[in-house]
Amino acid sequence: MPFEVRLKPKFERKVTRFLKKHPDLKDRYQKCLRLMQENPFHPSLRLHKLQGQLSEYHSVSITISYRMVIEFIIQDETIIPIDIGSHEDAY
């Protein structure tokens, strides 16, 4: 059963700004969303739980340098992207 990726308006604005700065990552971003729907545990996403102030969230990799912070609700099979950016920006 596929996971639901729920994009909220605030995140969509962040993605728009992110992709304006990094148009070359549009395909990678879309692939990342598709993989999260199909199998969020796919090895190329490098899904991992965050620590510290962001300990309620997970992170997935778009590339080695760019991440997406997500709220990963396994019980409801729902993924809610929270932030996107470089390692430093997203965390």
DALIN-V557700 format. One record per pair of residues at least 4 apart in sequence whose ideal C-beta (glycine too) atoms are under 7 Angstrom apart, sorted by the first residue. I is the first residue (numbers start at 1). J is the second residue. Records with the same first field share a line. If there is no record, write none. Layout:
I->J + J
This chain:
1->77
2->37 + 38
3->36 + 37 + 40 + 77 + 78 + 79
4->77 + 78 + 79
5->33 + 36 + 37 + 79 + 81
6->78 + 80
7->11 + 12 + 81
8->80
9->13
10->14
11->15 + 81 + 82
12->16
13->17
14->18 + 83 + 84
15->19 + 84
16->20
17->21
18->22 + 84 + 85
19->23 + 25 + 26 + 29
25->29 + 62 + 63 + 66
26->30
27->31
28->32 + 62 + 63
29->33 + 62
30->34
31->35
32->36 + 45 + 60 + 62 + 68
33->37
34->38
35->39 + 42 + 44 + 45
36->40 + 45 + 60 + 79
40->45 + 47 + 72 + 79
41->47
45->60 + 61
46->60 + 61
47->58 + 60
48->58 + 59
49->58
50->54 + 55 + 57 + 58 + 59
51->55
54->69 + 91
57->69 + 70 + 71 + 82
58->70 + 72
59->67 + 68 + 69
60->67 + 68 + 70
61->67
62->66 + 67 + 68
65->86 + 87
66->85 + 86
67->87 + 90
68->81 + 84
69->82 + 83 + 90
70->79 + 80 + 81 + 82
71->80 + 82
72->79
73->78
83->90
84->90
85->89 + 90
86->90
87->91
